[in-house]
Amino acid sequence: MSLAITPGGVLYVIGIMLDNSRLSPPEAGARNLLFLNEYGVGQAYTEQEYTDWLREAGFAEVTRVPIAEGNSILSAR
């Protein structure tokens, strides 16, 4: 079996990420509304949803850094 990420490596998720309230940042909330209206299953996901998925996949040390225009960088080791 080959691994895409070696043990101890870091995975980065970059994109639109809502706070757990689903209300902010405002830019991400507006995009989420657009996604919900334009795409059948489209939506922006929350920091907690991403964190849960990463932990289920075996990652730890999940950290979010908000950047411009409602985007964020989430890193997991």
N, CA, C and O atoms as a Maestro MAE file, in Angstrom:
{
 s_m_m2io_version
 :::
 2.0.0
}

f_m_ct {
 s_m_title
 :::
 protein
 m_atom[308] {
  # First column is atom index #
  i_m_mmod_type
  r_m_x_coord
  r_m_y_coord
  r_m_z_coord
  i_m_residue_number
  s_m_chain_name
  s_m_pdb_residue_name
  s_m_pdb_atom_name
  i_m_atomic_number
  :::
  1 25 0.838 -1.170 0.000 1 A "MET " " N  " 7
  2 3 0.000 0.000 0.000 1 A "MET " " CA " 6
  3 2 0.886 1.236 0.000 1 A "MET " " C  " 6
  4 15 1.833 1.316 0.782 1 A "MET " " O  " 8
  5 25 0.592 2.203 -0.865 2 A "SER " " N  " 7
  6 3 1.342 3.450 -0.851 2 A "SER " " CA " 6
  7 2 0.477 4.548 -0.236 2 A "SER " " C  " 6
  8 15 -0.747 4.538 -0.359 2 A "SER " " O  " 8
  9 25 1.126 5.471 0.413 3 A "LEU " " N  " 7
  10 3 0.434 6.563 1.081 3 A "LEU " " CA " 6
  11 2 0.641 7.854 0.311 3 A "LEU " " C  " 6
  12 15 1.735 8.117 -0.187 3 A "LEU " " O  " 8
  13 25 -0.399 8.653 0.213 4 A "ALA " " N  " 7
  14 3 -0.286 9.955 -0.437 4 A "ALA " " CA " 6
  15 2 0.420 10.952 0.476 4 A "ALA " " C  " 6
  16 15 1.095 11.867 0.003 4 A "ALA " " O  " 8
  17 25 0.261 10.772 1.781 5 A "ILE " " N  " 7
  18 3 0.915 11.628 2.768 5 A "ILE " " CA " 6
  19 2 1.654 10.716 3.739 5 A "ILE " " C  " 6
  20 15 1.067 9.791 4.302 5 A "ILE " " O  " 8
  21 25 2.910 10.973 3.927 6 A "THR " " N  " 7
  22 3 3.676 10.154 4.856 6 A "THR " " CA " 6
  23 2 3.255 10.461 6.298 6 A "THR " " C  " 6
  24 15 2.805 11.571 6.582 6 A "THR " " O  " 8
  25 25 3.393 9.497 7.207 7 A "PRO " " N  " 7
  26 3 3.047 9.748 8.606 7 A "PRO " " CA " 6
  27 2 3.775 10.993 9.128 7 A "PRO " " C  " 6
  28 15 4.983 11.141 8.942 7 A "PRO " " O  " 8
  29 25 3.031 11.872 9.776 8 A "GLY " " N  " 7
  30 3 3.597 13.123 10.284 8 A "GLY " " CA " 6
  31 2 3.551 14.251 9.271 8 A "GLY " " C  " 6
  32 15 3.880 15.391 9.596 8 A "GLY " " O  " 8
  33 25 3.137 13.940 8.024 9 A "GLY " " N  " 7
  34 3 3.035 14.962 6.998 9 A "GLY " " CA " 6
  35 2 1.841 15.870 7.255 9 A "GLY " " C  " 6
  36 15 1.006 15.591 8.116 9 A "GLY " " O  " 8
  37 25 1.769 16.955 6.503 10 A "VAL " " N  " 7
  38 3 0.701 17.934 6.692 10 A "VAL " " CA " 6
  39 2 -0.169 17.994 5.446 10 A "VAL " " C  " 6
  40 15 0.331 18.014 4.321 10 A "VAL " " O  " 8
  41 25 -1.484 18.022 5.667 11 A "LEU " " N  " 7
  42 3 -2.460 18.198 4.606 11 A "LEU " " CA " 6
  43 2 -3.043 19.605 4.749 11 A "LEU " " C  " 6
  44 15 -3.370 20.033 5.856 11 A "LEU " " O  " 8
  45 25 -3.172 20.320 3.638 12 A "TYR " " N  " 7
  46 3 -3.755 21.657 3.648 12 A "TYR " " CA " 6
  47 2 -5.049 21.651 2.848 12 A "TYR " " C  " 6
  48 15 -5.102 21.127 1.735 12 A "TYR " " O  " 8
  49 25 -6.085 22.235 3.423 13 A "VAL " " N  " 7
  50 3 -7.362 22.441 2.740 13 A "VAL " " CA " 6
  51 2 -7.521 23.947 2.614 13 A "VAL " " C  " 6
  52 15 -7.509 24.661 3.617 13 A "VAL " " O  " 8
  53 25 -7.669 24.435 1.382 14 A "ILE " " N  " 7
  54 3 -7.756 25.876 1.141 14 A "ILE " " CA " 6
  55 2 -9.070 26.153 0.435 14 A "ILE " " C  " 6
  56 15 -9.366 25.539 -0.590 14 A "ILE " " O  " 8
  57 25 -9.866 27.076 0.973 15 A "GLY " " N  " 7
  58 3 -11.107 27.434 0.306 15 A "GLY " " CA " 6
  59 2 -12.098 28.105 1.237 15 A "GLY " " C  " 6
  60 15 -11.746 28.574 2.320 15 A "GLY " " O  " 8
  61 25 -13.339 28.139 0.793 16 A "ILE " " N  " 7
  62 3 -14.413 28.759 1.547 16 A "ILE " " CA " 6
  63 2 -14.709 27.910 2.776 16 A "ILE " " C  " 6
  64 15 -14.895 26.698 2.668 16 A "ILE " " O  " 8
  65 25 -14.753 28.545 3.941 17 A "MET " " N  " 7
  66 3 -15.035 27.805 5.157 17 A "MET " " CA " 6
  67 2 -15.830 28.699 6.101 17 A "MET " " C  " 6
  68 15 -15.385 29.784 6.477 17 A "MET " " O  " 8
  69 25 -16.996 28.228 6.470 18 A "LEU " " N  " 7
  70 3 -17.835 28.970 7.399 18 A "LEU " " CA " 6
  71 2 -17.414 28.711 8.837 18 A "LEU " " C  " 6
  72 15 -16.891 27.644 9.159 18 A "LEU " " O  " 8
  73 25 -17.646 29.701 9.704 19 A "ASP " " N  " 7
  74 3 -17.528 29.458 11.130 19 A "ASP " " CA " 6
  75 2 -18.629 28.474 11.506 19 A "ASP " " C  " 6
  76 15 -19.554 28.246 10.726 19 A "ASP " " O  " 8
  77 25 -18.532 27.900 12.682 20 A "ASN " " N  " 7
  78 3 -19.503 26.884 13.087 20 A "ASN " " CA " 6
  79 2 -20.926 27.418 13.197 20 A "ASN " " C  " 6
  80 15 -21.880 26.641 13.181 20 A "ASN " " O  " 8
  81 25 -21.079 28.737 13.308 21 A "SER " " N  " 7
  82 3 -22.413 29.354 13.347 21 A "SER " " CA " 6
  83 2 -23.076 29.362 11.968 21 A "SER " " C  " 6
  84 15 -24.281 29.587 11.864 21 A "SER " " O  " 8
  85 25 -22.300 29.118 10.913 22 A "ARG " " N  " 7
  86 3 -22.728 29.200 9.510 22 A "ARG " " CA " 6
  87 2 -23.086 30.626 9.084 22 A "ARG " " C  " 6
  88 15 -23.674 30.810 8.019 22 A "ARG " " O  " 8
  89 25 -22.748 31.640 9.890 23 A "LEU " " N  " 7
  90 3 -23.117 33.021 9.597 23 A "LEU " " CA " 6
  91 2 -21.936 33.899 9.199 23 A "LEU " " C  " 6
  92 15 -22.133 34.989 8.661 23 A "LEU " " O  " 8
  93 25 -20.731 33.448 9.453 24 A "SER " " N  " 7
  94 3 -19.583 34.278 9.136 24 A "SER " " CA " 6
  95 2 -18.410 33.394 8.708 24 A "SER " " C  " 6
  96 15 -18.408 32.198 8.997 24 A "SER " " O  " 8
  97 25 -17.435 33.953 8.038 25 A "PRO " " N  " 7
  98 3 -17.328 35.335 7.597 25 A "PRO " " CA " 6
  99 2 -18.399 35.660 6.557 25 A "PRO " " C  " 6
  100 15 -18.883 34.765 5.864 25 A "PRO " " O  " 8
  101 25 -18.770 36.940 6.446 26 A "PRO " " N  " 7
  102 3 -19.871 37.320 5.555 26 A "PRO " " CA " 6
  103 2 -19.689 36.856 4.104 26 A "PRO " " C  " 6
  104 15 -20.654 36.456 3.453 26 A "PRO " " O  " 8
  105 25 -18.453 36.910 3.603 27 A "GLU " " N  " 7
  106 3 -18.204 36.505 2.209 27 A "GLU " " CA " 6
  107 2 -18.515 35.020 2.016 27 A "GLU " " C  " 6
  108 15 -19.087 34.630 0.998 27 A "GLU " " O  " 8
  109 25 -18.141 34.203 2.984 28 A "ALA " " N  " 7
  110 3 -18.407 32.769 2.891 28 A "ALA " " CA " 6
  111 2 -19.897 32.490 3.020 28 A "ALA " " C  " 6
  112 15 -20.421 31.598 2.353 28 A "ALA " " O  " 8
  113 25 -20.579 33.242 3.869 29 A "GLY " " N  " 7
  114 3 -22.031 33.090 4.005 29 A "GLY " " CA " 6
  115 2 -22.757 33.421 2.715 29 A "GLY " " C  " 6
  116 15 -23.704 32.734 2.332 29 A "GLY " " O  " 8
  117 25 -22.311 34.479 2.043 30 A "ALA " " N  " 7
  118 3 -22.930 34.869 0.766 30 A "ALA " " CA " 6
  119 2 -22.684 33.806 -0.300 30 A "ALA " " C  " 6
  120 15 -23.587 33.475 -1.068 30 A "ALA " " O  " 8
  121 25 -21.478 33.274 -0.348 31 A "ARG " " N  " 7
  122 3 -21.183 32.211 -1.315 31 A "ARG " " CA " 6
  123 2 -21.982 30.958 -1.010 31 A "ARG " " C  " 6
  124 15 -22.433 30.266 -1.923 31 A "ARG " " O  " 8
  125 25 -22.159 30.665 0.271 32 A "ASN " " N  " 7
  126 3 -22.940 29.496 0.657 32 A "ASN " " CA " 6
  127 2 -24.368 29.637 0.138 32 A "ASN " " C  " 6
  128 15 -24.936 28.674 -0.378 32 A "ASN " " O  " 8
  129 25 -24.947 30.812 0.267 33 A "LEU " " N  " 7
  130 3 -26.296 31.058 -0.234 33 A "LEU " " CA " 6
  131 2 -26.354 30.846 -1.746 33 A "LEU " " C  " 6
  132 15 -27.299 30.247 -2.257 33 A "LEU " " O  " 8
  133 25 -25.340 31.340 -2.458 34 A "LEU " " N  " 7
  134 3 -25.267 31.135 -3.912 34 A "LEU " " CA " 6
  135 2 -25.173 29.648 -4.235 34 A "LEU " " C  " 6
  136 15 -25.895 29.165 -5.108 34 A "LEU " " O  " 8
  137 25 -24.298 28.914 -3.547 35 A "PHE " " N  " 7
  138 3 -24.128 27.484 -3.806 35 A "PHE " " CA " 6
  139 2 -25.433 26.721 -3.577 35 A "PHE " " C  " 6
  140 15 -25.794 25.849 -4.367 35 A "PHE " " O  " 8
  141 25 -26.131 27.052 -2.501 36 A "LEU " " N  " 7
  142 3 -27.383 26.360 -2.183 36 A "LEU " " CA " 6
  143 2 -28.442 26.592 -3.248 36 A "LEU " " C  " 6
  144 15 -29.270 25.718 -3.503 36 A "LEU " " O  " 8
  145 25 -28.420 27.767 -3.873 37 A "ASN " " N  " 7
  146 3 -29.404 28.090 -4.902 37 A "ASN " " CA " 6
  147 2 -29.022 27.591 -6.289 37 A "ASN " " C  " 6
  148 15 -29.899 27.281 -7.095 37 A "ASN " " O  " 8
  149 25 -27.742 27.510 -6.578 38 A "GLU " " N  " 7
  150 3 -27.284 27.139 -7.914 38 A "GLU " " CA " 6
  151 2 -27.051 25.645 -8.109 38 A "GLU " " C  " 6
  152 15 -27.252 25.125 -9.207 38 A "GLU " " O  " 8
  153 25 -26.634 24.957 -7.064 39 A "TYR " " N  " 7
  154 3 -26.238 23.560 -7.191 39 A "TYR " " CA " 6
  155 2 -27.097 22.685 -6.290 39 A "TYR " " C  " 6
  156 15 -27.407 23.066 -5.161 39 A "TYR " " O  " 8
  157 25 -27.477 21.524 -6.779 40 A "GLY " " N  " 7
  158 3 -28.342 20.629 -6.020 40 A "GLY " " CA " 6
  159 2 -27.807 20.236 -4.660 40 A "GLY " " C  " 6
  160 15 -28.571 20.157 -3.698 40 A "GLY " " O  " 8
  161 25 -26.520 19.990 -4.558 41 A "VAL " " N  " 7
  162 3 -25.939 19.587 -3.275 41 A "VAL " " CA " 6
  163 2 -24.799 20.514 -2.870 41 A "VAL " " C  " 6
  164 15 -23.984 20.169 -2.014 41 A "VAL " " O  " 8
  165 25 -24.745 21.681 -3.484 42 A "GLY " " N  " 7
  166 3 -23.652 22.603 -3.206 42 A "GLY " " CA " 6
  167 2 -23.846 23.361 -1.915 42 A "GLY " " C  " 6
  168 15 -24.946 23.821 -1.609 42 A "GLY " " O  " 8
  169 25 -22.773 23.490 -1.161 43 A "GLN " " N  " 7
  170 3 -22.789 24.323 0.033 43 A "GLN " " CA " 6
  171 2 -21.370 24.525 0.516 43 A "GLN " " C  " 6
  172 15 -20.470 23.763 0.163 43 A "GLN " " O  " 8
  173 25 -21.172 25.549 1.321 44 A "ALA " " N  " 7
  174 3 -19.901 25.740 2.007 44 A "ALA " " CA " 6
  175 2 -20.001 24.984 3.327 44 A "ALA " " C  " 6
  176 15 -21.070 24.926 3.934 44 A "ALA " " O  " 8
  177 25 -18.901 24.413 3.766 45 A "TYR " " N  " 7
  178 3 -18.910 23.622 4.987 45 A "TYR " " CA " 6
  179 2 -18.269 24.396 6.136 45 A "TYR " " C  " 6
  180 15 -17.522 25.351 5.918 45 A "TYR " " O  " 8
  181 25 -18.570 23.973 7.358 46 A "THR " " N  " 7
  182 3 -18.049 24.657 8.537 46 A "THR " " CA " 6
  183 2 -16.685 24.103 8.942 46 A "THR " " C  " 6
  184 15 -16.279 23.014 8.537 46 A "THR " " O  " 8
  185 25 -16.003 24.896 9.750 47 A "GLU " " N  " 7
  186 3 -14.724 24.459 10.299 47 A "GLU " " CA " 6
  187 2 -14.883 23.127 11.035 47 A "GLU " " C  " 6
  188 15 -14.027 22.252 10.909 47 A "GLU " " O  " 8
  189 25 -15.963 22.962 11.800 48 A "GLN " " N  " 7
  190 3 -16.184 21.728 12.552 48 A "GLN " " CA " 6
  191 2 -16.393 20.532 11.625 48 A "GLN " " C  " 6
  192 15 -15.906 19.436 11.903 48 A "GLN " " O  " 8
  193 25 -17.123 20.742 10.514 49 A "GLU " " N  " 7
  194 3 -17.331 19.637 9.567 49 A "GLU " " CA " 6
  195 2 -16.002 19.178 8.977 49 A "GLU " " C  " 6
  196 15 -15.732 17.979 8.918 49 A "GLU " " O  " 8
  197 25 -15.162 20.133 8.536 50 A "TYR " " N  " 7
  198 3 -13.847 19.767 8.010 50 A "TYR " " CA " 6
  199 2 -13.008 19.063 9.076 50 A "TYR " " C  " 6
  200 15 -12.362 18.053 8.797 50 A "TYR " " O  " 8
  201 25 -13.020 19.599 10.296 51 A "THR " " N  " 7
  202 3 -12.242 19.009 11.391 51 A "THR " " CA " 6
  203 2 -12.685 17.585 11.675 51 A "THR " " C  " 6
  204 15 -11.850 16.699 11.855 51 A "THR " " O  " 8
  205 25 -13.985 17.357 11.718 52 A "ASP " " N  " 7
  206 3 -14.501 16.001 11.959 52 A "ASP " " CA " 6
  207 2 -14.050 15.038 10.874 52 A "ASP " " C  " 6
  208 15 -13.624 13.923 11.176 52 A "ASP " " O  " 8
  209 25 -14.138 15.453 9.609 53 A "TRP " " N  " 7
  210 3 -13.723 14.584 8.499 53 A "TRP " " CA " 6
  211 2 -12.237 14.254 8.599 53 A "TRP " " C  " 6
  212 15 -11.835 13.109 8.396 53 A "TRP " " O  " 8
  213 25 -11.429 15.258 8.910 54 A "LEU " " N  " 7
  214 3 -9.986 15.027 9.002 54 A "LEU " " CA " 6
  215 2 -9.638 14.110 10.175 54 A "LEU " " C  " 6
  216 15 -8.784 13.234 10.039 54 A "LEU " " O  " 8
  217 25 -10.279 14.296 11.307 55 A "ARG " " N  " 7
  218 3 -10.018 13.423 12.467 55 A "ARG " " CA " 6
  219 2 -10.456 11.987 12.177 55 A "ARG " " C  " 6
  220 15 -9.772 11.041 12.566 55 A "ARG " " O  " 8
  221 25 -11.596 11.821 11.494 56 A "GLU " " N  " 7
  222 3 -12.043 10.480 11.110 56 A "GLU " " CA " 6
  223 2 -11.034 9.797 10.193 56 A "GLU " " C  " 6
  224 15 -10.900 8.574 10.206 56 A "GLU " " O  " 8
  225 25 -10.327 10.597 9.396 57 A "ALA " " N  " 7
  226 3 -9.320 10.049 8.483 57 A "ALA " " CA " 6
  227 2 -7.975 9.822 9.171 57 A "ALA " " C  " 6
  228 15 -7.026 9.356 8.541 57 A "ALA " " O  " 8
  229 25 -7.891 10.155 10.480 58 A "GLY " " N  " 7
  230 3 -6.668 9.884 11.223 58 A "GLY " " CA " 6
  231 2 -5.764 11.080 11.441 58 A "GLY " " C  " 6
  232 15 -4.666 10.925 11.974 58 A "GLY " " O  " 8
  233 25 -6.192 12.263 11.045 59 A "PHE " " N  " 7
  234 3 -5.370 13.456 11.237 59 A "PHE " " CA " 6
  235 2 -5.602 14.050 12.618 59 A "PHE " " C  " 6
  236 15 -6.645 13.833 13.234 59 A "PHE " " O  " 8
  237 25 -4.621 14.801 13.094 60 A "ALA " " N  " 7
  238 3 -4.712 15.509 14.368 60 A "ALA " " CA " 6
  239 2 -4.160 16.916 14.139 60 A "ALA " " C  " 6
  240 15 -3.824 17.281 13.012 60 A "ALA " " O  " 8
  241 25 -4.070 17.691 15.199 61 A "GLU " " N  " 7
  242 3 -3.523 19.046 15.122 61 A "GLU " " CA " 6
  243 2 -4.164 19.839 13.985 61 A "GLU " " C  " 6
  244 15 -3.461 20.399 13.144 61 A "GLU " " O  " 8
  245 25 -5.473 19.887 13.959 62 A "VAL " " N  " 7
  246 3 -6.206 20.621 12.917 62 A "VAL " " CA " 6
  247 2 -6.262 22.095 13.306 62 A "VAL " " C  " 6
  248 15 -6.726 22.442 14.392 62 A "VAL " " O  " 8
  249 25 -5.783 22.963 12.405 63 A "THR " " N  " 7
  250 3 -5.711 24.394 12.669 63 A "THR " " CA " 6
  251 2 -6.271 25.177 11.486 63 A "THR " " C  " 6
  252 15 -5.978 24.863 10.332 63 A "THR " " O  " 8
  253 25 -7.072 26.191 11.775 64 A "ARG " " N  " 7
  254 3 -7.655 27.035 10.737 64 A "ARG " " CA " 6
  255 2 -7.056 28.433 10.800 64 A "ARG " " C  " 6
  256 15 -6.928 29.020 11.875 64 A "ARG " " O  " 8
  257 25 -6.689 28.962 9.620 65 A "VAL " " N  " 7
  258 3 -6.209 30.334 9.506 65 A "VAL " " CA " 6
  259 2 -7.087 31.031 8.472 65 A "VAL " " C  " 6
  260 15 -6.998 30.714 7.286 65 A "VAL " " O  " 8
  261 25 -7.939 31.983 8.895 66 A "PRO " " N  " 7
  262 3 -8.743 32.739 7.928 66 A "PRO " " CA " 6
  263 2 -7.836 33.613 7.056 66 A "PRO " " C  " 6
  264 15 -6.875 34.206 7.546 66 A "PRO " " O  " 8
  265 25 -8.152 33.685 5.765 67 A "ILE " " N  " 7
  266 3 -7.424 34.563 4.837 67 A "ILE " " CA " 6
  267 2 -8.451 35.425 4.116 67 A "ILE " " C  " 6
  268 15 -9.587 35.528 4.577 67 A "ILE " " O  " 8
  269 25 -8.098 36.027 3.036 68 A "ALA " " N  " 7
  270 3 -8.931 37.017 2.352 68 A "ALA " " CA " 6
  271 2 -10.237 36.456 1.780 68 A "ALA " " C  " 6
  272 15 -10.315 35.285 1.409 68 A "ALA " " O  " 8
  273 25 -11.247 37.303 1.717 69 A "GLU " " N  " 7
  274 3 -12.512 37.065 1.025 69 A "GLU " " CA " 6
  275 2 -13.270 35.829 1.491 69 A "GLU " " C  " 6
  276 15 -13.874 35.137 0.671 69 A "GLU " " O  " 8
  277 25 -13.251 35.538 2.783 70 A "GLY " " N  " 7
  278 3 -14.014 34.420 3.323 70 A "GLY " " CA " 6
  279 2 -13.356 33.071 3.180 70 A "GLY " " C  " 6
  280 15 -13.935 32.055 3.564 70 A "GLY " " O  " 8
  281 25 -12.162 33.039 2.638 71 A "ASN " " N  " 7
  282 3 -11.423 31.790 2.486 71 A "ASN " " CA " 6
  283 2 -10.618 31.492 3.749 71 A "ASN " " C  " 6
  284 15 -10.378 32.376 4.571 71 A "ASN " " O  " 8
  285 25 -10.209 30.245 3.888 72 A "SER " " N  " 7
  286 3 -9.381 29.833 5.021 72 A "SER " " CA " 6
  287 2 -8.400 28.769 4.560 72 A "SER " " C  " 6
  288 15 -8.585 28.120 3.531 72 A "SER " " O  " 8
  289 25 -7.351 28.612 5.355 73 A "ILE " " N  " 7
  290 3 -6.419 27.497 5.187 73 A "ILE " " CA " 6
  291 2 -6.551 26.641 6.441 73 A "ILE " " C  " 6
  292 15 -6.383 27.128 7.559 73 A "ILE " " O  " 8
  293 25 -6.846 25.389 6.247 74 A "LEU " " N  " 7
  294 3 -6.958 24.432 7.342 74 A "LEU " " CA " 6
  295 2 -5.794 23.464 7.179 74 A "LEU " " C  " 6
  296 15 -5.612 22.877 6.113 74 A "LEU " " O  " 8
  297 25 -5.010 23.300 8.233 75 A "SER " " N  " 7
  298 3 -3.902 22.337 8.167 75 A "SER " " CA " 6
  299 2 -4.152 21.232 9.166 75 A "SER " " C  " 6
  300 15 -4.715 21.463 10.236 75 A "SER " " O  " 8
  301 25 -3.734 20.034 8.816 76 A "ALA " " N  " 7
  302 3 -3.888 18.874 9.684 76 A "ALA " " CA " 6
  303 2 -2.668 17.998 9.549 76 A "ALA " " C  " 6
  304 15 -2.163 17.790 8.446 76 A "ALA " " O  " 8
  305 25 -2.187 17.476 10.680 77 A "ARG " " N  " 7
  306 3 -0.986 16.621 10.681 77 A "ARG " " CA " 6
  307 2 -1.409 15.203 10.959 77 A "ARG " " C  " 6
  308 15 -0.568 14.306 11.008 77 A "ARG " " O  " 8
  :::
 }
 m_bond[307] {
  # First column is bond index #
  i_m_from
  i_m_to
  i_m_order
  :::
  1 1 2 1
  2 2 3 1
  3 3 4 2
  4 3 5 1
  5 5 6 1
  6 6 7 1
  7 7 8 2
  8 7 9 1
  9 9 10 1
  10 10 11 1
  11 11 12 2
  12 11 13 1
  13 13 14 1
  14 14 15 1
  15 15 16 2
  16 15 17 1
  17 17 18 1
  18 18 19 1
  19 19 20 2
  20 19 21 1
  21 21 22 1
  22 22 23 1
  23 23 24 2
  24 23 25 1
  25 25 26 1
  26 26 27 1
  27 27 28 2
  28 27 29 1
  29 29 30 1
  30 30 31 1
  31 31 32 2
  32 31 33 1
  33 33 34 1
  34 34 35 1
  35 35 36 2
  36 35 37 1
  37 37 38 1
  38 38 39 1
  39 39 40 2
  40 39 41 1
  41 41 42 1
  42 42 43 1
  43 43 44 2
  44 43 45 1
  45 45 46 1
  46 46 47 1
  47 47 48 2
  48 47 49 1
  49 49 50 1
  50 50 51 1
  51 51 52 2
  52 51 53 1
  53 53 54 1
  54 54 55 1
  55 55 56 2
  56 55 57 1
  57 57 58 1
  58 58 59 1
  59 59 60 2
  60 59 61 1
  61 61 62 1
  62 62 63 1
  63 63 64 2
  64 63 65 1
  65 65 66 1
  66 66 67 1
  67 67 68 2
  68 67 69 1
  69 69 70 1
  70 70 71 1
  71 71 72 2
  72 71 73 1
  73 73 74 1
  74 74 75 1
  75 75 76 2
  76 75 77 1
  77 77 78 1
  78 78 79 1
  79 79 80 2
  80 79 81 1
  81 81 82 1
  82 82 83 1
  83 83 84 2
  84 83 85 1
  85 85 86 1
  86 86 87 1
  87 87 88 2
  88 87 89 1
  89 89 90 1
  90 90 91 1
  91 91 92 2
  92 91 93 1
  93 93 94 1
  94 94 95 1
  95 95 96 2
  96 95 97 1
  97 97 98 1
  98 98 99 1
  99 99 100 2
  100 99 101 1
  101 101 102 1
  102 102 103 1
  103 103 104 2
  104 103 105 1
  105 105 106 1
  106 106 107 1
  107 107 108 2
  108 107 109 1
  109 109 110 1
  110 110 111 1
  111 111 112 2
  112 111 113 1
  113 113 114 1
  114 114 115 1
  115 115 116 2
  116 115 117 1
  117 117 118 1
  118 118 119 1
  119 119 120 2
  120 119 121 1
  121 121 122 1
  122 122 123 1
  123 123 124 2
  124 123 125 1
  125 125 126 1
  126 126 127 1
  127 127 128 2
  128 127 129 1
  129 129 130 1
  130 130 131 1
  131 131 132 2
  132 131 133 1
  133 133 134 1
  134 134 135 1
  135 135 136 2
  136 135 137 1
  137 137 138 1
  138 138 139 1
  139 139 140 2
  140 139 141 1
  141 141 142 1
  142 142 143 1
  143 143 144 2
  144 143 145 1
  145 145 146 1
  146 146 147 1
  147 147 148 2
  148 147 149 1
  149 149 150 1
  150 150 151 1
  151 151 152 2
  152 151 153 1
  153 153 154 1
  154 154 155 1
  155 155 156 2
  156 155 157 1
  157 157 158 1
  158 158 159 1
  159 159 160 2
  160 159 161 1
  161 161 162 1
  162 162 163 1
  163 163 164 2
  164 163 165 1
  165 165 166 1
  166 166 167 1
  167 167 168 2
  168 167 169 1
  169 169 170 1
  170 170 171 1
  171 171 172 2
  172 171 173 1
  173 173 174 1
  174 174 175 1
  175 175 176 2
  176 175 177 1
  177 177 178 1
  178 178 179 1
  179 179 180 2
  180 179 181 1
  181 181 182 1
  182 182 183 1
  183 183 184 2
  184 183 185 1
  185 185 186 1
  186 186 187 1
  187 187 188 2
  188 187 189 1
  189 189 190 1
  190 190 191 1
  191 191 192 2
  192 191 193 1
  193 193 194 1
  194 194 195 1
  195 195 196 2
  196 195 197 1
  197 197 198 1
  198 198 199 1
  199 199 200 2
  200 199 201 1
  201 201 202 1
  202 202 203 1
  203 203 204 2
  204 203 205 1
  205 205 206 1
  206 206 207 1
  207 207 208 2
  208 207 209 1
  209 209 210 1
  210 210 211 1
  211 211 212 2
  212 211 213 1
  213 213 214 1
  214 214 215 1
  215 215 216 2
  216 215 217 1
  217 217 218 1
  218 218 219 1
  219 219 220 2
  220 219 221 1
  221 221 222 1
  222 222 223 1
  223 223 224 2
  224 223 225 1
  225 225 226 1
  226 226 227 1
  227 227 228 2
  228 227 229 1
  229 229 230 1
  230 230 231 1
  231 231 232 2
  232 231 233 1
  233 233 234 1
  234 234 235 1
  235 235 236 2
  236 235 237 1
  237 237 238 1
  238 238 239 1
  239 239 240 2
  240 239 241 1
  241 241 242 1
  242 242 243 1
  243 243 244 2
  244 243 245 1
  245 245 246 1
  246 246 247 1
  247 247 248 2
  248 247 249 1
  249 249 250 1
  250 250 251 1
  251 251 252 2
  252 251 253 1
  253 253 254 1
  254 254 255 1
  255 255 256 2
  256 255 257 1
  257 257 258 1
  258 258 259 1
  259 259 260 2
  260 259 261 1
  261 261 262 1
  262 262 263 1
  263 263 264 2
  264 263 265 1
  265 265 266 1
  266 266 267 1
  267 267 268 2
  268 267 269 1
  269 269 270 1
  270 270 271 1
  271 271 272 2
  272 271 273 1
  273 273 274 1
  274 274 275 1
  275 275 276 2
  276 275 277 1
  277 277 278 1
  278 278 279 1
  279 279 280 2
  280 279 281 1
  281 281 282 1
  282 282 283 1
  283 283 284 2
  284 283 285 1
  285 285 286 1
  286 286 287 1
  287 287 288 2
  288 287 289 1
  289 289 290 1
  290 290 291 1
  291 291 292 2
  292 291 293 1
  293 293 294 1
  294 294 295 1
  295 295 296 2
  296 295 297 1
  297 297 298 1
  298 298 299 1
  299 299 300 2
  300 299 301 1
  301 301 302 1
  302 302 303 1
  303 303 304 2
  304 303 305 1
  305 305 306 1
  306 306 307 1
  307 307 308 2
  :::
 }
}
